[in-house]
Amino acid sequence: MDQIILVLQGILAMMMLTTGLLKLAINREQFKALGKGNLDWADSLTVPQLKLIGLFEFMIGIGLFLPQLLEIQIWLVPMAAIGTIFTMIGAFILHIKRKDDFQALATNVAILLIASFILISRVDSFSSL
Protein backbone atom coordinates (compact mmCIF):
# COMPACT_ATOMS: atom_id res chain seq x y z
CA MET A 1 0.00 0.00 0.00
CA ASP A 2 2.86 2.33 0.81
CA GLN A 3 4.19 1.94 -2.74
CA ILE A 4 0.81 2.96 -4.19
CA ILE A 5 0.81 6.06 -2.00
CA LEU A 6 4.36 6.90 -3.08
CA VAL A 7 3.41 6.55 -6.74
CA LEU A 8 0.38 8.83 -6.23
CA GLN A 9 2.59 11.32 -4.39
CA GLY A 10 5.06 11.26 -7.26
CA ILE A 11 2.37 11.74 -9.91
CA LEU A 12 0.71 14.56 -8.00
CA ALA A 13 4.08 16.16 -7.22
CA MET A 14 5.05 16.13 -10.91
CA MET A 15 1.68 17.61 -11.88
CA MET A 16 2.00 20.41 -9.34
CA LEU A 17 5.66 21.09 -10.15
CA THR A 18 4.97 21.21 -13.88
CA THR A 19 1.92 23.46 -13.70
CA GLY A 20 3.60 25.67 -11.12
CA LEU A 21 6.75 26.08 -13.20
CA LEU A 22 4.73 26.83 -16.33
CA LYS A 23 2.78 29.56 -14.54
CA LEU A 24 6.02 31.04 -13.22
CA ALA A 25 8.16 30.76 -16.35
CA ILE A 26 5.93 31.83 -19.23
CA ASN A 27 3.46 34.64 -19.81
CA ARG A 28 -0.31 34.23 -19.67
CA GLU A 29 -0.78 34.07 -23.45
CA GLN A 30 1.84 31.35 -23.82
CA PHE A 31 0.25 29.46 -20.93
CA LYS A 32 -3.18 29.65 -22.52
CA ALA A 33 -1.79 28.52 -25.88
CA LEU A 34 -0.46 25.34 -24.26
CA GLY A 35 -3.99 24.38 -23.27
CA LYS A 36 -5.48 24.84 -26.74
CA GLY A 37 -8.56 26.52 -25.30
CA ASN A 38 -8.69 24.60 -22.01
CA LEU A 39 -6.72 27.20 -20.06
CA ASP A 40 -8.83 30.26 -20.85
CA TRP A 41 -9.60 30.51 -17.14
CA ALA A 42 -6.22 32.27 -16.81
CA ASP A 43 -7.92 35.42 -18.15
CA SER A 44 -9.97 35.51 -14.93
CA LEU A 45 -6.83 36.18 -12.89
CA THR A 46 -4.33 38.99 -12.80
CA VAL A 47 -0.75 38.17 -13.73
CA PRO A 48 0.42 38.44 -10.08
CA GLN A 49 -2.39 36.08 -9.01
CA LEU A 50 -1.38 33.56 -11.68
CA LYS A 51 2.30 33.79 -10.64
CA LEU A 52 1.39 33.39 -6.96
CA ILE A 53 -0.67 30.27 -7.74
CA GLY A 54 2.31 28.98 -9.73
CA LEU A 55 4.59 29.55 -6.75
CA PHE A 56 2.18 27.75 -4.41
CA GLU A 57 1.85 24.83 -6.82
CA PHE A 58 5.62 24.57 -7.19
CA MET A 59 6.10 24.57 -3.41
CA ILE A 60 3.32 22.00 -3.00
CA GLY A 61 5.03 19.78 -5.57
CA ILE A 62 8.28 19.91 -3.63
CA GLY A 63 6.47 19.29 -0.34
CA LEU A 64 4.59 16.28 -1.66
CA PHE A 65 7.66 14.24 -2.48
CA LEU A 66 11.01 15.63 -1.36
CA PRO A 67 10.52 15.19 2.43
CA GLN A 68 9.44 11.59 1.91
CA LEU A 69 12.36 10.94 -0.43
CA LEU A 70 14.94 12.44 1.93
CA GLU A 71 13.18 11.17 5.07
CA ILE A 72 13.36 14.58 6.73
CA GLN A 73 10.51 16.75 7.93
CA ILE A 74 8.00 14.08 6.81
CA TRP A 75 5.17 16.12 8.31
CA LEU A 76 5.48 18.43 5.28
CA VAL A 77 3.88 15.79 3.04
CA PRO A 78 0.39 15.98 4.63
CA MET A 79 0.76 19.76 4.83
CA ALA A 80 1.44 19.84 1.06
CA ALA A 81 -1.59 17.60 0.54
CA ILE A 82 -3.69 20.12 2.50
CA GLY A 83 -2.27 22.88 0.30
CA THR A 84 -3.28 20.89 -2.78
CA ILE A 85 -6.80 20.43 -1.41
CA PHE A 86 -7.21 24.16 -0.80
CA THR A 87 -5.76 24.99 -4.22
CA MET A 88 -8.21 22.62 -5.91
CA ILE A 89 -11.15 24.04 -3.94
CA GLY A 90 -10.17 27.49 -5.21
CA ALA A 91 -9.84 26.17 -8.76
CA PHE A 92 -13.22 24.45 -8.49
CA ILE A 93 -14.87 27.69 -7.35
CA LEU A 94 -13.22 29.59 -10.22
CA HIS A 95 -14.48 27.06 -12.77
CA ILE A 96 -18.02 27.16 -11.32
CA LYS A 97 -18.09 30.97 -11.47
CA ARG A 98 -16.91 30.83 -15.08
CA LYS A 99 -19.45 28.11 -15.89
CA ASP A 100 -16.67 25.96 -17.34
CA ASP A 101 -17.32 22.49 -18.68
CA PHE A 102 -17.47 19.26 -16.72
CA GLN A 103 -13.91 18.28 -17.66
CA ALA A 104 -12.41 21.23 -15.78
CA LEU A 105 -14.44 20.43 -12.67
CA ALA A 106 -13.73 16.70 -12.90
CA THR A 107 -10.00 17.31 -13.12
CA ASN A 108 -10.07 19.42 -9.96
CA VAL A 109 -12.15 16.82 -8.13
CA ALA A 110 -9.79 14.00 -9.18
CA ILE A 111 -6.74 15.91 -7.96
CA LEU A 112 -8.58 16.80 -4.74
CA LEU A 113 -9.41 13.12 -4.13
CA ILE A 114 -5.82 12.01 -4.72
CA ALA A 115 -4.55 14.72 -2.35
CA SER A 116 -7.15 13.67 0.24
CA PHE A 117 -6.02 10.05 -0.02
CA ILE A 118 -2.39 11.12 0.46
CA LEU A 119 -3.38 13.28 3.43
CA ILE A 120 -5.29 10.45 5.12
CA SER A 121 -2.50 7.98 4.40
CA ARG A 122 0.28 10.26 5.65
CA VAL A 123 -1.49 11.92 8.58
CA ASP A 124 0.52 9.75 10.98
CA SER A 125 3.54 11.84 9.90
CA PHE A 126 2.31 14.56 12.26
CA SER A 127 3.35 12.36 15.16
CA SER A 128 6.98 13.04 14.18
CA LEU A 129 6.66 16.70 15.19
Secondary structure, DSSP 8 states (H G I E B T S, - for coil): -HHHHHHHHHHHHHHHHHHHHHHHHS-HHHHHHHTTTTTGGGGGS-HHHHHHHHHHHHHHHHHHHHHHHHTSSTTHHHHHHHHHHHHHHHHHHHHHHTT--HHHHHHHHHHHHHHHHHHHHHGGGGGG-
